[in-house]
Amino acid sequence: SKIEPKMSLRIINYCINIIYEWSKGEKIKKEMRYPIVVPIVIYTGKESWKKQQDFEEIQAENYQYDDYKIRPKYNLIDINKITNQRLLKEKSLFGYVMMLEKSKCEDKSK
């Protein structure tokens, strides 16, 4: 419901934790492949989200070390840009939950 200036950093931490927890249950194999984590941030606040969604963009510029940059991105769903009609049309649990979140934020602004 509010803009998080360090969201890119938090996303990196969440992704690493998810992969680490997953790896605890796996036996180490020669051909082990780690899962792909698709980060999604659902934003319900009123202000426009203007923070970078790409961690690479907020790292120091140094072309000598460009190959070593961390490059995760996250997908942003700004719930205020989705109409209630569209959420209802989806007929999914996600759509209904997003409508509830949206209505909670609308109630707070009154």
C-alpha positions in Angstrom: 0.0 0.0 0.0 3.0 2.3 0.1 6.1 2.7 -2.2 9.1 0.8 -0.9 12.4 2.5 -1.9 14.4 -0.7 -1.4 12.0 -3.1 -3.1 14.7 -4.3 -5.6 17.0 -5.2 -2.8 14.1 -7.0 -1.0 13.3 -8.9 -4.1 16.8 -10.2 -4.4 16.7 -11.4 -0.8 13.3 -13.1 -1.3 14.5 -14.9 -4.5 17.6 -16.2 -2.8 15.6 -17.4 0.2 13.1 -19.2 -2.0 15.8 -20.9 -3.9 17.7 -21.8 -0.7 14.6 -23.2 0.9 13.9 -25.2 -2.3 17.5 -26.6 -2.3 17.2 -27.9 1.2 14.9 -30.6 0.0 17.0 -31.6 -3.0 19.9 -34.0 -3.1 23.0 -32.5 -4.7 23.2 -33.8 -8.2 25.7 -33.3 -10.9 23.1 -31.8 -13.2 21.2 -29.9 -10.6 19.1 -27.0 -11.9 17.7 -24.3 -9.6 14.2 -23.1 -10.1 13.3 -19.9 -11.8 11.6 -17.4 -9.5 9.3 -14.8 -11.1 9.0 -11.9 -8.6 5.8 -10.0 -8.6 5.0 -6.9 -6.5 1.3 -6.1 -6.0 1.0 -2.4 -5.3 -2.3 -1.0 -3.8 -1.2 2.5 -2.9 -2.4 5.8 -4.4 0.8 7.4 -5.5 2.4 6.5 -8.8 5.1 3.8 -8.5 8.2 5.5 -9.9 10.9 3.3 -8.4 13.2 1.2 -10.6 12.0 -2.3 -11.2 15.4 -3.4 -12.4 18.2 -3.7 -9.8 20.8 -3.3 -12.5 19.7 0.3 -13.0 20.5 1.3 -9.4 23.9 -0.3 -9.1 27.1 1.7 -9.5 28.3 2.3 -13.0 31.6 0.6 -13.7 31.9 -0.9 -17.2 35.0 -2.9 -16.2 32.7 -5.0 -13.8 29.5 -5.0 -15.9 29.5 -8.8 -16.2 29.3 -9.0 -12.5 26.2 -6.9 -12.0 23.1 -8.5 -10.3 20.3 -8.3 -12.8 17.0 -9.4 -11.3 13.8 -7.5 -12.2 10.3 -7.7 -10.7 6.9 -7.4 -12.3 4.7 -4.6 -10.8 0.9 -5.0 -10.7 -0.6 -1.6 -9.8 -4.0 -2.7 -8.7 -5.4 0.9 -9.1 -4.8 0.7 -12.8 -7.0 -2.4 -13.1 -10.8 -1.8 -13.2 -13.1 -3.7 -10.9 -15.0 -4.9 -14.0 -11.8 -6.5 -15.4 -11.0 -8.1 -12.0 -14.5 -9.6 -11.9 -14.3 -10.7 -15.5 -11.2 -12.9 -14.6 -13.4 -15.1 -12.4 -10.4 -16.2 -10.4 -9.4 -16.2 -6.7 -6.6 -13.7 -7.6 -9.1 -11.3 -9.1 -11.4 -11.5 -6.1 -8.5 -11.0 -3.6 -7.3 -8.0 -5.6 -10.7 -6.5 -5.4 -10.7 -6.9 -1.7 -7.3 -5.3 -1.4 -8.4 -2.4 -3.6 -11.5 -1.8 -1.6 -9.5 -1.8 1.7 -7.3 1.0 0.2 -10.3 3.0 -1.0 -11.8 2.8 2.5 -8.6 4.2 4.1 -8.6 7.2 1.8 -12.1 8.3 3.0 
